């Protein structure tokens, strides 16, 4: 009888250990690694109001990115550091959105610079790319509107569209009476590479159709 109790106790202990360290995604190759467990622990203890952006459990990155109060942070589980990521060296007033690229390597960050720039239609909002491997930043583009389109009848893959003023039709008029021509800049969702520049159209009107849509 005593041997039976010992066997039951051993089985219960094994089950507890398995359930404690069971990864979120068992199909991930690094899910059961010590790094993955540390990243998971950080994710579960984020401060109130924080939102997780991306987890990296490989040996090169071993970190978690999250956002809080219009800032982005990188917690390195091997170094034990929690670093505030600089997006734009010139600053910004609001963090609009963060997307993880289709290849999972880059973080795309949209910021608002209202009050920091004079020509908002030209550079009021900016899209930046952060490389998760080396932390390098690259400015993708600027304009007054930034959006991600998941699907399109012409472009089959997700892509960014940045609308930006191209020229003023009555530059001598006060700002509130100025009329603008704008263009849409298209960028791919994998690396943020430029793929298309639309024809000019008047601000506030319907953008021109993508070339293939006219055929």
trRosetta pair geometry for C-beta under 8 A, 3 or more apart (Angstrom, degrees):
i j d omega theta_ij theta_ji phi_ij phi_ji
1 4 5.6 -51 -154 30 35 115
1 5 6.7 34 151 -17 65 102
2 5 5.8 -53 -153 34 35 111
2 6 6.5 37 150 -20 65 105
3 6 5.6 -54 -151 35 34 114
3 7 6.5 37 151 -22 66 104
4 7 5.7 -53 -150 33 32 112
4 8 6.5 31 153 -17 65 105
5 8 5.7 -53 -147 37 33 111
5 9 6.3 36 153 -21 65 107
6 9 5.7 -54 -148 36 30 114
6 10 6.4 33 153 -21 64 105
7 10 5.8 -54 -151 33 31 112
7 11 6.5 30 153 -18 64 104
8 11 5.8 -55 -150 36 32 110
8 12 6.4 32 153 -20 65 106
9 12 5.8 -55 -149 35 30 112
9 13 6.4 33 153 -21 64 105
10 13 5.7 -54 -151 33 31 113
10 14 6.5 30 153 -18 65 105
11 14 5.8 -56 -151 36 33 111
11 15 6.4 32 153 -19 66 106
12 15 5.8 -55 -149 36 31 112
12 16 6.4 34 153 -21 65 106
13 16 5.8 -55 -151 34 31 113
13 17 6.5 29 154 -18 65 106
14 17 5.8 -55 -150 36 32 110
14 18 6.4 30 154 -19 65 107
15 18 5.8 -56 -147 36 31 111
15 19 6.3 25 158 -15 66 108
16 19 6.0 -60 -146 39 28 105
16 20 6.2 30 155 -25 64 109
17 20 5.7 -56 -147 32 29 113
17 21 6.5 -8 167 10 65 109
18 21 6.8 -79 -147 51 23 85
18 22 6.1 47 156 -59 65 98
19 22 5.7 -29 -141 -8 31 121
21 32 7.2 70 149 -143 106 82
21 37 6.4 -27 -141 -105 93 124
22 26 7.4 -39 -171 -74 81 109
23 26 5.5 140 66 -82 103 58
23 28 6.8 -117 142 52 147 109
23 31 3.5 109 158 164 171 108
23 32 5.6 -106 -32 -70 126 62
23 36 6.2 -8 -115 142 121 137
23 40 7.3 -137 -131 -69 70 149
24 31 7.1 -134 49 -148 63 115
24 40 6.9 176 -19 -115 107 118
25 28 4.5 69 100 -13 107 110
25 31 5.5 -140 79 -102 69 137
26 31 5.9 -156 -117 92 31 158
26 32 7.8 36 -132 -48 70 102
27 31 7.5 84 56 -22 32 145
28 31 3.9 112 73 -50 100 104
28 36 7.5 148 106 -117 128 144
28 57 7.2 75 147 54 135 138
30 33 4.7 -36 -169 5 76 129
30 35 6.7 -28 172 70 118 112
30 36 5.3 160 135 -53 82 120
30 57 4.3 171 114 112 124 109
30 58 5.8 -150 -39 -84 166 55
31 36 5.3 154 -158 -170 26 165
31 57 7.1 86 -91 92 35 164
32 36 6.5 22 7 58 7 141
32 37 7.9 24 -167 -47 36 98
33 36 4.7 101 56 3 78 101
33 37 7.2 -141 97 -4 45 85
33 57 6.2 143 56 164 117 110
34 37 5.6 -54 -150 36 35 113
34 38 6.5 35 152 -20 67 104
35 38 5.8 -57 -152 35 32 110
35 39 6.3 30 153 -17 67 106
35 57 5.1 140 111 -164 103 72
35 58 7.5 -68 106 74 154 4
35 59 6.9 -154 -37 -88 161 54
35 62 4.8 -91 -151 -121 124 100
35 77 6.4 136 -151 80 69 134
35 78 7.2 -22 -115 -57 98 100
36 39 5.7 -54 -145 38 32 110
36 40 6.1 36 154 -22 64 108
36 57 4.0 33 -87 -149 79 142
37 40 5.5 -53 -147 36 30 115
37 41 6.4 34 152 -23 62 104
38 41 5.6 -52 -151 32 32 114
38 42 6.6 32 152 -17 65 102
38 62 7.6 21 76 -170 127 97
38 77 3.8 124 127 -178 126 141
38 78 7.8 109 97 -59 162 55
39 42 5.8 -53 -152 34 34 110
39 43 6.4 36 150 -20 65 106
39 55 5.1 112 157 -157 132 106
39 56 7.3 -161 -116 64 152 41
39 57 5.3 -119 19 -89 149 87
39 62 7.1 -142 -60 -164 112 55
39 63 7.2 100 -109 146 109 7
39 64 5.2 145 -154 -54 89 106
39 77 5.5 -103 -68 -33 64 148
40 43 5.6 -55 -149 35 32 114
40 44 6.4 26 155 -16 65 108
40 55 7.7 43 -73 -143 56 148
41 44 5.9 -59 -148 38 30 108
41 45 6.4 2 160 2 64 115
42 45 6.2 -78 -147 50 28 94
42 46 7.1 61 154 -65 64 75
42 64 5.1 -177 97 22 130 146
42 75 5.1 -179 -172 111 149 148
42 77 6.1 -126 -26 -87 135 104
43 46 6.3 -15 -159 -31 34 108
43 52 5.7 30 -139 -97 100 138
43 55 6.4 -28 -65 -86 136 123
43 64 5.7 -155 -67 -134 85 154
43 66 7.9 160 -116 -66 68 129
46 50 4.1 -124 162 81 116 134
46 52 6.7 -140 -43 -62 159 86
46 66 5.8 -155 -128 -157 135 171
46 68 7.9 -175 175 -61 108 128
47 50 5.0 93 63 -19 71 122
47 68 6.5 42 72 -119 110 162
49 68 5.6 92 111 -143 92 98
49 69 6.9 46 132 -45 131 81
50 66 5.0 37 174 152 110 131
50 67 6.9 159 -156 80 67 38
50 68 4.1 -40 -100 -73 77 118
50 73 7.9 -45 -138 36 122 127
51 66 6.2 167 82 -164 38 86
51 67 5.3 -18 60 60 92 89
51 68 7.2 159 15 -72 67 65
52 55 7.2 -5 -175 -46 123 91
52 64 6.9 -54 -137 -177 96 110
52 65 7.7 100 -166 86 58 56
52 66 5.0 -48 -105 -104 43 98
53 65 4.2 -54 66 107 118 100
53 66 5.6 -176 2 -100 86 33
53 67 5.9 83 -50 -18 114 94
53 72 7.1 9 -21 -140 156 103
53 98 5.4 -46 -124 122 124 140
53 100 6.7 149 167 -60 81 103
53 107 6.5 34 155 -125 137 125
54 64 7.3 -176 92 -152 50 52
54 65 4.8 21 48 43 86 111
54 100 5.1 129 -78 -100 120 129
54 104 7.4 149 -145 -160 130 80
54 107 6.7 -133 3 -83 138 106
54 132 7.0 -79 106 -102 147 141
55 64 5.3 -12 -109 -109 69 86
56 61 3.6 -37 133 105 142 133
56 62 6.6 -73 106 -32 91 13
56 63 5.4 14 55 53 108 69
56 64 7.4 -167 26 -78 69 41
56 65 8.0 51 -5 -10 102 93
56 132 6.0 160 -63 168 149 131
57 61 8.0 -3 9 76 13 97
57 62 6.9 46 -143 -108 31 54
58 61 5.6 56 61 29 90 92
58 62 7.0 -109 79 -51 42 64
59 62 6.6 13 -139 -45 25 110
60 133 6.3 -7 137 -137 128 84
61 132 5.7 12 -124 151 142 98
61 133 6.5 -83 -77 -105 105 49
62 76 6.5 60 102 -159 88 72
62 77 5.4 -110 162 49 94 95
62 78 4.9 41 119 -16 148 111
63 74 5.4 10 171 -177 138 91
63 75 6.0 161 -160 81 80 48
63 76 4.7 -37 -97 -98 106 56
63 77 6.5 -172 -97 -3 44 79
63 132 7.9 -166 64 -167 117 94
64 74 7.5 160 80 -154 41 50
64 75 4.9 -9 57 56 91 102
64 77 7.3 65 -6 -42 94 103
65 72 6.4 -1 -171 -176 100 101
65 73 7.1 161 -152 84 53 48
65 74 5.4 -20 -98 -100 75 72
65 75 7.9 -172 -78 19 27 71
65 85 7.7 6 -136 -24 103 146
65 107 6.3 -117 150 -78 170 149
65 132 7.5 -97 -32 -114 135 104
66 72 7.5 169 90 -152 31 59
66 73 5.6 -17 64 61 77 96
66 75 7.3 9 13 -3 106 109
67 70 7.8 10 -178 -113 103 9
67 71 6.7 167 -152 85 67 41
67 72 5.1 -33 -97 -99 82 66
67 73 7.3 163 -94 15 30 77
67 95 6.5 -162 -160 129 130 156
67 98 6.0 177 -45 0 143 147
68 71 6.1 -24 70 61 63 88
68 73 6.7 -6 23 -2 101 121
70 92 8.0 -148 172 99 114 102
70 94 5.8 -95 -125 -142 130 44
70 95 4.2 167 -147 5 64 102
71 84 5.8 -37 179 -144 128 100
71 85 7.6 147 176 46 78 72
71 95 7.0 -151 -46 -35 21 144
72 84 7.6 111 77 -162 50 55
72 85 4.4 -39 93 50 100 120
72 87 6.7 92 23 -59 122 109
72 95 7.2 151 -40 -126 89 148
72 98 6.8 128 -95 -93 124 146
72 107 7.5 137 -161 143 153 152
72 109 6.7 -80 -36 -106 150 141
72 130 7.9 -167 117 -7 156 164
73 82 5.9 6 -180 -180 123 85
73 83 6.6 155 -156 78 70 40
73 84 5.8 -39 -100 -98 78 48
73 85 6.5 -170 -98 -5 21 90
74 82 7.5 172 84 -153 43 43
74 83 5.1 -17 60 61 91 94
74 85 5.6 83 -16 -58 103 109
74 135 7.8 -83 -15 -106 171 107
75 81 7.3 -175 -146 94 48 47
75 82 4.8 -7 -103 -106 82 79
75 83 7.9 172 -82 19 35 65
76 79 4.1 19 107 39 127 105
76 80 7.0 -41 90 11 81 19
76 81 4.9 16 43 52 108 88
76 82 7.9 -151 22 -72 67 37
76 83 7.4 27 -8 1 103 108
77 80 7.2 30 -164 -76 28 48
85 130 6.7 16 180 -125 141 156
85 135 7.7 -147 -130 -149 103 97
86 89 6.6 43 163 -86 125 59
86 137 7.4 -93 97 -30 81 155
87 92 6.6 -30 79 5 124 134
87 95 7.8 145 -17 -105 162 98
87 109 5.4 -106 -133 107 127 149
87 111 5.9 136 122 -47 146 144
87 128 5.4 157 -173 47 90 160
87 130 7.6 -75 -116 -59 72 120
87 137 7.0 161 -152 -134 39 143
88 91 6.2 -78 93 27 102 11
88 92 5.3 95 38 -38 129 105
88 111 6.1 -129 -12 61 126 158
88 113 7.4 -61 85 -80 168 119
88 126 6.1 87 -81 74 136 151
88 128 6.6 -146 -64 -57 80 142
88 139 7.6 65 -109 -92 89 110
90 113 7.5 22 106 -129 109 136
90 116 7.0 136 141 160 102 134
91 113 7.5 113 102 -125 68 95
91 116 6.3 -161 91 -123 102 155
92 95 7.2 96 106 -70 133 58
92 111 3.9 -45 -145 169 162 129
92 112 6.3 113 -177 68 103 42
92 113 5.2 -79 -124 -85 73 74
92 116 7.1 -113 -116 17 35 155
92 126 7.4 -119 -96 38 126 113
93 112 5.6 -61 65 99 91 89
93 113 6.3 126 6 -130 93 27
93 114 5.5 -80 46 55 146 75
93 115 5.7 80 -62 44 150 115
93 116 6.4 -172 -33 -17 104 113
94 111 6.8 156 84 -162 51 64
94 112 4.1 3 57 47 101 115
94 114 7.4 9 12 27 111 104
95 98 7.2 -4 172 -42 113 99
95 109 7.1 -52 -148 -169 95 103
95 110 7.8 107 -172 82 54 58
95 111 5.9 -38 -110 -107 49 79
95 112 8.0 -121 -51 16 10 83
96 110 4.1 -61 70 107 117 101
96 111 6.1 -175 4 -103 94 19
96 112 5.5 106 -53 -32 109 94
96 125 6.8 17 -21 -143 155 118
96 146 7.1 112 96 60 152 119
97 109 7.6 177 91 -150 50 43
97 110 4.6 19 49 42 86 116
97 146 7.8 -157 42 100 118 113
97 148 8.0 -133 121 -4 148 117
98 107 6.1 -13 -167 -175 102 102
98 108 7.0 153 -158 81 49 54
98 109 5.3 -7 -107 -104 81 73
98 110 7.6 -148 -69 22 40 72
99 107 7.4 151 77 -161 43 53
99 108 4.5 -12 60 59 95 106
99 148 6.0 105 -72 -60 160 159
99 189 7.7 -73 133 -152 139 99
100 104 6.1 12 163 -122 111 54
100 106 7.6 150 -160 86 48 50
100 107 6.3 -31 -102 -105 58 65
100 108 7.8 -165 -78 19 11 81
101 104 6.5 -122 75 -34 78 13
101 105 5.9 -35 63 52 131 67
101 106 4.0 51 -16 57 137 91
101 107 7.4 -108 -15 -68 88 20
101 108 6.2 106 -67 -23 82 103
101 129 7.9 41 -60 -139 127 103
101 189 6.2 162 -147 156 71 67
101 190 5.8 84 176 -152 113 28
101 191 7.1 63 -154 -72 149 33
101 192 7.7 -83 -103 -34 125 87
102 157 7.4 -40 -57 -172 170 110
102 158 6.3 160 -63 49 124 118
102 189 4.9 79 -21 113 112 104
102 190 4.9 -57 54 -89 109 68
103 106 7.4 49 64 12 94 87
103 190 5.0 59 -15 -153 111 87
103 191 7.4 8 23 -58 133 75
104 132 7.9 -47 144 23 64 151
105 131 6.7 -16 154 -145 95 68
105 132 5.7 -151 -174 31 48 106
105 133 6.7 -20 -159 -21 97 103
105 191 8.0 1 69 -97 124 75
106 129 5.1 -18 -169 -165 131 98
106 130 6.5 142 -160 69 72 47
106 131 6.1 -37 -103 -98 81 47
106 132 6.7 -149 -92 -12 26 89
106 191 6.7 121 -10 -123 148 45
106 192 6.9 -112 132 -16 164 113
107 129 7.3 146 75 -158 49 48
107 130 4.3 -13 58 57 101 105
107 132 6.6 102 -19 -62 94 93
108 127 6.3 -5 -174 -172 99 99
108 128 7.2 160 -155 82 50 45
108 129 5.7 -20 -100 -100 69 70
108 130 8.0 -165 -73 19 24 74
108 140 7.3 7 -138 -19 101 149
108 148 8.0 119 95 -79 145 126
108 160 7.2 -150 -175 -67 154 139
108 189 7.9 -84 -20 -148 153 66
108 192 6.5 159 -101 -77 113 117
109 127 7.2 154 79 -156 44 50
109 128 4.7 -19 62 62 96 96
109 129 7.7 179 19 -80 78 23
109 130 6.5 39 -9 -11 118 110
110 125 6.4 9 -175 178 93 111
110 126 7.3 170 -149 87 51 43
110 127 5.4 -20 -97 -100 75 74
110 128 7.9 178 -78 20 28 71
110 146 4.6 -172 -129 90 129 145
111 125 6.8 172 86 -154 45 66
111 126 5.4 -10 57 58 93 89
111 128 7.0 18 0 1 111 112
112 124 6.8 -6 -154 153 71 82
112 125 5.4 -29 -104 -102 59 85
113 116 4.4 -83 178 59 89 117
113 117 5.1 59 117 -10 116 112
113 123 7.0 -25 61 136 137 80
113 124 5.9 -160 60 -165 83 40
113 125 6.8 -180 15 -88 82 31
113 126 6.5 45 -20 -7 120 105
114 117 7.7 -65 -107 38 24 87
114 120 6.4 28 -109 -118 75 123
114 124 5.9 33 -77 -163 69 103
117 120 6.2 134 89 -85 106 54
117 122 7.8 -137 155 72 134 89
117 123 5.2 -140 -159 92 160 97
117 124 5.9 -150 65 -94 130 53
119 122 4.0 15 124 26 118 118
119 123 6.2 63 84 27 89 87
119 124 7.6 -119 114 -46 48 84
119 165 7.1 -115 169 56 110 138
120 123 7.5 -105 -139 66 23 48
120 124 3.3 39 -162 -71 72 129
120 144 5.9 72 137 -108 80 102
121 124 6.7 30 -44 -7 19 117
121 143 7.3 -20 172 -171 47 63
121 144 4.5 -30 -129 -47 48 134
121 164 7.2 120 152 -161 67 46
121 165 3.7 60 128 -29 112 128
121 180 5.7 -48 144 -146 165 174
121 182 7.1 -106 176 -93 114 114
121 203 6.9 -32 -143 -110 142 146
122 142 7.0 36 142 115 56 109
122 143 7.1 -66 -169 -121 21 45
122 144 7.6 32 -5 -44 20 91
122 164 6.1 57 -139 -169 43 92
122 165 4.9 -68 -70 54 70 104
123 126 7.0 19 -167 -69 77 93
123 142 4.1 21 -127 143 71 141
123 143 7.2 -12 -89 -64 33 19
123 164 7.8 35 -65 -137 51 109
124 142 7.6 142 38 177 36 98
124 143 7.4 -30 43 126 78 29
124 144 5.1 43 42 -109 121 67
125 142 6.5 164 85 -155 46 68
125 143 6.2 -28 62 73 92 55
125 144 6.2 102 15 -141 105 20
125 145 6.8 83 42 -73 145 13
125 146 5.3 -137 129 -12 131 111
125 162 7.9 -156 94 -143 103 98
126 139 6.2 -48 -173 -145 118 103
126 140 7.9 138 176 50 72 75
126 141 7.4 -172 -147 99 61 36
126 142 4.6 -25 -99 -100 75 91
126 146 8.0 1 107 -51 8 146
127 139 7.5 111 81 -167 53 59
127 140 4.2 -46 101 59 102 119
127 141 5.6 12 44 53 107 71
127 142 7.4 -165 15 -79 70 44
127 146 5.2 158 -61 -135 110 143
127 160 6.3 108 -150 180 167 155
127 162 6.1 -118 -1 -81 130 129
127 187 7.5 -179 103 40 151 154
127 192 7.5 -176 132 -138 116 121
128 137 5.8 -12 -177 -166 118 102
128 138 6.9 153 -160 79 69 39
128 139 5.6 -42 -104 -104 77 54
128 140 6.5 -170 -100 1 19 88
129 137 7.0 148 79 -157 53 52
129 138 4.8 -15 58 61 103 91
129 139 7.9 -168 18 -82 78 9
129 140 5.6 92 -25 -52 102 105
129 191 7.6 47 -149 180 157 49
129 192 4.6 -114 -65 -7 141 160
130 135 6.9 -22 -170 -152 94 43
130 136 7.5 164 -151 83 51 39
130 137 5.5 -19 -98 -100 71 75
131 134 5.1 4 103 48 125 80
131 135 6.4 -44 72 16 82 10
131 136 4.6 16 27 51 124 84
131 137 7.8 -135 8 -68 80 32
131 138 7.9 56 -30 -2 98 102
132 135 7.9 34 -140 -69 18 47
138 192 7.2 156 92 90 116 146
139 142 7.3 -11 176 -42 117 95
140 160 7.1 35 142 81 150 158
140 162 7.5 165 115 -36 103 146
140 187 5.7 34 -178 -123 123 173
140 192 4.5 -100 -107 -173 122 124
141 162 4.5 171 102 55 129 167
141 164 7.1 -108 164 -44 111 140
141 185 5.3 -154 -159 95 166 150
141 187 6.8 -167 0 -40 127 137
142 162 7.0 117 92 179 6 139
142 164 6.5 88 101 -106 58 126
143 146 6.8 138 60 -63 102 77
143 162 4.4 146 13 166 133 90
143 163 5.0 161 154 83 142 41
143 164 3.2 -104 -106 -75 103 79
143 165 7.4 152 -145 2 78 59
143 182 7.9 89 -156 -157 116 112
143 185 7.1 -176 -43 22 138 113
144 163 6.0 -53 58 95 80 94
144 164 6.8 142 4 -107 74 44
144 165 6.9 56 -16 -25 119 91
144 182 7.9 -73 30 -123 116 138
145 161 7.9 -7 112 110 96 88
145 162 7.2 163 87 -153 56 45
145 163 4.2 14 53 40 104 113
146 160 6.7 -14 -167 -168 86 109
146 161 7.6 165 -150 84 42 51
146 162 5.2 -5 -104 -105 77 80
146 163 7.9 -142 -66 21 39 71
147 160 7.2 154 84 -153 38 62
147 161 5.4 -13 63 58 87 94
148 158 6.3 15 178 -179 98 109
148 159 7.5 177 -151 93 62 27
148 160 5.5 -37 -98 -97 68 67
148 161 7.9 169 -93 17 22 73
148 189 6.9 79 -148 -104 107 116
149 152 5.6 51 136 -54 133 105
149 155 7.7 87 95 75 124 123
149 158 6.5 178 91 -149 53 63
149 159 5.8 -10 57 61 95 73
149 160 7.8 159 15 -103 75 18
149 161 6.2 41 -13 -10 113 113
150 158 5.0 -26 -131 -103 42 102
151 156 7.6 -15 -143 -158 74 39
151 158 7.3 -38 -57 -83 44 66
152 155 4.2 31 67 53 131 83
152 156 7.3 -106 62 -65 77 19
152 159 7.2 -32 -4 31 136 113
152 210 7.3 75 167 -17 130 156
153 213 6.8 83 86 -97 120 106
154 210 4.5 -142 38 94 161 145
154 211 7.9 129 -157 58 155 62
154 212 4.7 144 -133 62 119 120
154 213 5.7 -84 -57 -50 128 91
155 159 5.5 -25 138 -1 152 139
155 186 7.5 -169 -62 -168 160 141
155 195 7.7 96 -118 118 134 146
155 210 7.1 -137 -21 -138 94 165
157 188 6.8 17 104 -146 128 91
157 189 6.5 -148 148 29 99 110
157 190 7.8 -18 162 -30 142 101
158 189 4.0 12 99 -18 97 159
159 186 5.6 14 156 -169 134 94
159 187 6.3 162 -169 78 85 41
159 188 5.7 -53 -113 -114 90 37
159 189 5.6 -117 -88 -33 35 91
159 195 6.7 -80 -137 42 136 140
160 186 7.1 150 81 -157 57 45
160 187 4.4 -11 58 59 107 98
160 188 7.8 -8 18 60 84 8
160 189 6.6 135 -26 -84 80 72
160 192 7.2 8 18 -123 138 71
161 184 5.3 -13 -167 -171 103 110
161 185 7.1 145 -158 72 49 47
161 186 5.8 -17 -100 -99 72 67
161 187 7.9 -174 -74 21 28 74
162 184 7.2 146 72 -159 40 57
162 185 4.6 -20 62 59 95 103
162 187 7.1 31 -4 -3 107 114
163 182 5.7 29 -180 163 91 134
163 183 7.5 176 -147 89 56 33
163 184 5.4 -28 -95 -100 71 74
163 185 7.8 -172 -78 18 22 74
163 207 7.7 -113 -106 -82 116 129
164 182 6.3 165 86 -155 31 90
164 183 6.1 -22 64 62 81 77
164 184 8.0 141 19 -101 71 27
164 185 6.3 15 10 -8 117 114
165 168 7.4 24 172 -64 126 72
165 180 4.7 -55 -132 -172 112 136
165 181 7.2 102 -159 76 67 44
165 182 5.2 -58 -100 -97 43 84
165 203 6.8 -8 -102 -72 90 128
166 180 7.8 131 40 176 59 89
166 181 5.2 -54 59 103 101 91
166 182 5.9 148 -2 -127 88 25
166 183 4.8 66 -53 -9 127 105
166 200 5.6 -103 50 -110 150 106
167 180 7.3 163 87 -153 37 67
167 181 5.2 4 57 49 81 109
167 200 7.8 -17 29 -131 101 141
168 171 4.5 107 95 -80 127 78
168 178 5.4 -42 -149 -170 117 118
168 179 7.1 118 -164 74 66 49
168 180 5.7 -41 -105 -101 61 72
168 181 7.8 -156 -82 17 16 77
169 178 7.6 141 47 -176 72 70
169 179 4.3 -34 48 87 121 102
169 180 6.9 -152 -2 -85 89 19
169 181 6.5 102 -51 -26 97 93
170 173 4.5 30 127 -2 111 121
170 177 7.2 -60 95 123 131 90
170 178 6.0 -163 72 -132 85 58
170 179 5.6 60 15 29 103 93
171 178 7.1 37 -107 -127 34 113
173 177 4.3 -102 160 93 126 108
173 178 5.4 170 79 -79 107 61
173 179 8.0 46 47 1 146 75
174 177 5.2 69 62 20 79 103
174 178 7.4 -125 97 -35 37 84
175 178 5.8 -38 -151 -4 35 118
179 202 7.2 -23 177 -152 102 103
179 203 7.1 -175 -169 41 57 108
180 202 7.5 127 87 -158 50 57
180 203 4.1 40 73 -16 96 136
181 200 4.5 14 171 -175 119 119
181 201 7.0 154 -156 76 76 18
181 202 6.1 -52 -105 -97 64 48
181 203 7.0 -132 -95 -25 13 83
182 200 7.0 138 67 -150 27 68
182 201 6.4 -35 63 67 76 69
182 202 7.6 59 18 175 84 12
182 203 5.0 92 -17 -80 118 80
183 197 6.0 13 165 -177 130 87
183 198 5.3 174 -163 68 75 83
183 199 7.3 -140 -120 115 92 15
183 200 5.6 -53 -72 -94 90 58
183 201 7.7 123 -92 19 46 72
184 197 7.6 164 84 -155 52 44
184 198 4.0 39 47 9 90 133
184 207 5.6 35 -29 -145 136 141
185 194 6.8 -55 -175 -129 99 99
185 196 7.8 162 -160 89 39 55
185 197 5.8 -9 -110 -109 67 76
185 198 7.8 -112 -60 10 31 84
186 194 7.2 99 81 -160 59 58
186 195 4.9 -68 111 67 104 90
186 196 3.9 14 43 55 130 92
186 197 7.2 -140 19 -66 82 35
186 198 7.5 98 -24 -36 101 87
187 192 5.1 3 167 -159 129 52
187 193 6.4 156 -156 73 79 26
187 194 5.8 -44 -99 -94 78 43
187 195 6.4 142 -120 7 23 90
188 191 6.3 24 85 44 110 70
188 192 6.8 -112 67 -57 67 9
188 193 5.1 3 29 52 110 83
188 195 5.4 94 -45 -38 87 129
189 192 7.9 35 -126 -68 18 52
190 193 7.7 -15 68 13 89 100
194 197 7.4 5 -176 -50 115 92
196 210 7.4 20 156 -138 163 96
198 201 7.3 -35 132 -4 122 106
198 207 6.3 -15 173 -173 166 109
198 208 5.7 160 -175 56 111 103
198 210 7.8 -82 -102 -99 99 56
199 208 4.9 13 52 26 107 159
201 205 5.7 -124 159 78 107 109
201 206 7.4 -83 171 89 151 43
201 207 5.6 171 41 -126 153 47
201 208 5.5 -178 -56 -26 128 88
202 205 4.6 55 72 9 91 126
209 213 4.1 -114 166 84 119 128
209 214 5.7 143 87 -56 125 83
210 213 4.9 90 61 -4 76 112
211 214 6.2 -62 -167 21 39 108
211 215 7.6 35 148 -25 68 102
212 215 5.7 -46 -160 17 49 117
